Amino acid sequence: MIISFCIYGALAFILWLLAKDQLRFQNRVRSDSFCTWQNICAIAIFAAIYGLRYNVGVDNLAYIRLYQALENGNALRSDTLELGYRYLQQLFVDIGLHYSMFIGLWGALQIGLIYYAMRRNKYLLPFIALFIVLGPTWLRWANIMRQAVVECAFVVLIDYIVEKKVWKYALGIALCCLVHKSAILLLPFYFILQKPIFPKNRWVAVGCVVCCTIIGSTPTWIKSMNFIESVLSFMEYDAYTFNFKMIMQDVDHSRAWGPARAGIWLLYVIATWTYLRLRTQFNFSKHFDIYFECFFFGNCMYELFVNTNQIFIRPLSYFQSFSLIIIPICLYYLWKSRKVALYHTMCLLAFFNTFWWTIKAYLVGMGDKAFEVYKFYFMQ
């Protein structure tokens, strides 16, 4: 556990240190350059930590075994994966690269796409860097490696929604489908996001989140989700139908409201309230309003379906990376406006998640075997 604390703490500090100079770009002539030495170093360091892990994240060992099986001439289940992933994996195997290099590439794509999307708003990168490592993002990206790349690519594709370039957006979704076929679900959002869909009133917006949370926790609602087992089966979520049956046997059970769950819920409610207040004070671009729409929609839908099944929850993860923009922009403008109490409250809620889950997983009996506890592959 001590190693985990050192790795996560050092990674967060280094990424923050590399990004902190970007704060000077606010209110100046900003460069759109993505390939700065700070960004390149940050992506490389993140990719190294992401690639060198072993049994960190639910699917990590499965991806490692697939790669090793391919090295030994046995494809196993690799032929069931999307074409883009299979070809890229085969390329790395043919070159003779270690699986840590292959997995590290996906980590580089994740953080690289987010940094690229924020190339015009580099002043947010220090907060984004901290939230990626210390917030809920690191463990989620470790759990859903391929899908996390697609959700980060979706953030970049927002540019084409703003610019009304439907064919470029469609091409981007098509490329994403080569990594994870469920990306096709994002195609209609080009049209949905052309007009504002979120409430302008802060009370209404927060009320929507609260109502979704209450409804999503009721046994009646959970029972009504029986049809989910036959929906989205082609999205490769068949393995999660077992979880659905288990939930149906105990519909009175809701997702536990521990410190992490309650903390993130409160953080997102505060962010919803704060963003709608800040947008009346500062001239946010249309990009940020669309980012907020996706954040708000994803948060409401997550609260509705969090107690049902992964079949529904995992597609909703495509909207979770927008918290990487909304939380930092709230923190930045609260810091700039010297709203000290609210700023420190949001910081506390935003930057404790990874440490909390690591401590909890270690202490409940899993020890070093827990998915949240960081382990280097060469130490196993």
N, C-alpha and C positions, 0 to 999 in steps of 0.2 A: 504493500500500500504506500510505503514511503517513496518507492520509485515512481509510482503513479503521480503522487503529489509533486515530485521534483520535475517529472516530464511535463505534466500539464501546466504547472506554474511557469517553468522556463520557456515553454513554447508560447504561452500567452504573452509573457514579458517581451520575448524577442520579436514577435509579430507586432506588438504594440510599439516597441522601440523603433522598428523599421518604418512604421506608418506615422508616427507622431509628428514628423516634420511636415506632413501633408496638411496639417491644420493651418499652416501659413498661407495656403492657397485660397482660403475663403476671403471674399471681397477683393480679390486681385484677378489679374488676367490668368485664368487657369489653363493649364496645358491638358490636352486630351490624350497625351501619351500614356500608353499602358505599360510599355516596356522600360520602366524605370529600374534602376539597380535595386531599389528597395523592394519593389514588387517581385522581381525575379528571385531575390534572396528569400523573401517571405514564402513564395510558392515552393521553392526548392526545399526549404527547411520543413514546411508543413508536409510535403510529399514524402520526405524521408521518415518522419515520425509516423505518418500514415502507412507507409509501406513496410516498415520494420516491425510492426506489431504482430503479435501472435495470439489468437483466440481473444481478440478485443473486438467486440461486436458479434451479434448473433450469427451472421453468415460468413464470418472471416475464415473459419476452418473449412467450410464447404468450398469456398473459392480457392483456397490453397490446395485442397485435395484434387479439385478439378484440374488445376494447373499441373500438379505433380503427375497426375494420371496421364495427362496429355504428353508430358515429357517421356513417360514410359510407354507411349504408344497406345494407351487405352483412353478413349474419349469419354467413357462413362456417360454422365448426363449432359456433357458439354454440347451435344448436338441438339439439345432442346432449348438452348439459349439463343438469343437473337444473333443475326448474321454479323453485325458489326463487332459485337463482343467476341464472337468465336474467331473471326479473322484476325482481330488484333491480338488475341491470346495466342493464336497459332504463329503469328509473326514473331512474338517475343520468344516463344519456345524454339522456333527455327533458328533465331539468332543466338540462342543459348543463354538468355538472360535469366537471372534468378526471379522467383515469383514475387519477391519483395519489390523489384523494379516495376513489375506489371501492376501490382496493387498500388504502389506509390504513384503511378501515372494517373490513376483514378482520383487520388487525393489532390494531385496537381490540377486536374481538370475542375474539380469541385471549387476549390478556393480561387483558382485562376479565372473561372467564369464570373464569380461574384466580384472579384477585383476589376475585371474588364467592364462589367456592367456599371461600376462606380468610377470609371476613368474620368468622368467629368465632375465627380464629387469626391475627390480624394480626401477632403477634410473629414469624411465619415469613417475612413479606414481604421483609425486607431480604435474606435468603438466597435466596428465590425470585427476586427481581429480578436478583441477580447471576448466578444459574444460568441464567436465561432468556437473558441476553445473552452471557455468557462461556462457558457450557457448550454442549452439543450442540444445545440447543433452538432458538436463533435461526436457524441455517442450515436446520434441519429444517422449521421453520415457514415459512421463505422458500421452501422447495422444494415443499411440499404445502399450499398456502394454504387451500383449501376443507376438505380432510381434517383439517388442524390445528384448524380451528374446531370440527369435530365431536368430535375427541378431547378438546378442552377442555370442550365441552358435556357429554361423558360424565363428566368429573370432577364437574360440578355435579349430574348426575343420580344420583350415588351417594346423595345425600340421600334420594331416594325409595326406594332399596333399603333403607337403614337404617330408614326410617319405614314400610316395607312398603306403599307406595302404587303398586301395579302399574299402574294406569291412567294415572297421571301420568307414570310412567316410560315406558310405551308411547307416550304422546302426545309426550313429549320425543324419543324415537327416531324417531317419524314425522316430526317437524319437522326432525330432523337429516337424514333421507333426502331432504328437499327441497334440501339442500345437497350431499350426497354419498350416493348410494344404497347404498353398502357399509355404511352405518351400521346396516342391518338385521341385520348379523352380531352386533350388541351386544344384541339383544333377549333371547336365552336367558340372558345373564349376570345378569339380574334374579334368576333362580332358582338359578343356579350359585353366586352370591355370598351367598346367604342363610345358608350355613354355612361355617365356616373351611375352606379348602382348602390352606393353606400349612403346611409342617412347623413344629412348635413348637421342635424341636431345632435349634440353630444349625449343628451339624456336618452334619446331614442336609440342611438347606436349602442350605448352601454346596456340599455334595456334589452336589446336584441340578444346580446351575448348572454345576459343573465337568464333570459327566457329559454334560450337554446340549452343552457347548462341544466336548468330545472327539468325541461322536457326529456333531455337525453338521459337523465338519471332515474326516470320513472319506469317501474316494471311493465306497465301497459305499453309504453313505447318500445321497450326492448322486445317484448313478445311480438309486436307487430312487424318485427324485422325478420320473420321466418323466411320470407321470400329471398333474402340475400344469398342464401346458400346456392341458389341456381342462377344468380346474377354475376356477371363479370368473371365467369369461370375461365373464359379464354384469356384473361389477363394474368394467367399463371399464378393465381392465388388459391388454387385448389387445395394446396397443403394446409390452408388455414381454415377449411370448413370444419375440421375436427374441433378447433377452438370454438366455433359457432355452436356446435352441438353441446359442448360443455357449458357454455354460457346459458343456453336455453334450459339446461337442467337446474340452473340456479339464477333465475331472472331477478331475484331480489338483491343480487350482489352487484354493486357499482364499483367503478374504478376507485381505488382507495385514495382518499384525500389526505395524503401525507404532506410534509413540508414542500417537497419538490413540485408536486401537482398543484397545490394551493398557491405556491409562490409564482409559478409560471402563469397560472390563471389570473392572479392579481396583477402581475406585470403587464399582461396583454390588455386587461381592462383599463389600467392606467394609461397605457400607450394609446388605446383607442380614444380615450377622453382627451389626452394631451395633444395628439396629432390634430384632431379637429379644432382644438383651440389655437394651436400654433399656425395652422394654415390660414387663419384669419389675420394673423399678425405678420407673417412672412410670405413672400411671393414664391411659393413652391411651384415647380414646373409640373406639367401634366404627367410626366413620368412618375412623380411621387404620388399623385392622386391614384394612378393605376396600381402602383405598388401597394397603396393602402387598401384599395378595393380588394385585391387578391389576399392581402393579410386579413382583412375583416371577414371576407367570405370563407376563407380557410378556417379561421378561428371559430366562427359560428357553426360550420358544418362538422368540425372536429368535436365540438361540445355535444352536438346532436348524436353522433355515432360512436363516441369514444367507448361506450359500454356495450357495443354490439360485437363487431367482428373486424379482424384485420382486412377482410375483403373490401370493406368500405374505407377503413382508416388509411391504408397505404396509398390509394389514389389521391387522398386529400393531402398527402405529404408534399405534393407538387406546389402547394401554396404556403408551406411552412418556411421556406427560405426567404420569403418576403419579410419575415420578422427580423432578418439580418439587416434590413434597411430601415424599417419603421422604428424599431427600438433604438438604433444608433442616432437617427435623425432627431428623435425626441430627446435623447440624452445630450446631443450636441447643442440644441437650441435651449434646453433648460440650463445647461452650463453657461452658454453665452448670455442668457437672460438673468443669470445669477439666482435661479430658483433653487436655492441650496437644499432645502428639505426634500422636495420632490425628486431632485436630481440624485441625491444620495439614497433615497428609498428605491428608485429604479435601479441604481447601480447594484445595491445589495441583492435585489430580486433577480437581476440579470446575470450576475457573475458568481453564483454559488452552486449552480446545478451540477456541473461535472464533479466537483469535490464531494457534494452531498451523496450522489449516486455511487461514487467510488467507496466512500466510507460505509454506506448502508450495505452495499453488495458484499463487501469484505467481512462485515461484522455479523451478517445473518447466517454465516456458516460456509459460504462458498470460498472464502479466502482468496488466494491467488488465482483460483480457477474462474472467478467471476468475470463476465464479459466486460465489465466496466474497469477492471483493474488492468493497468497497462503492463504488457510483457513484451520484451524483445524476442524475436524468433531465435536468435543465436544464443539465448540464455535458457532455452527449453531443452 
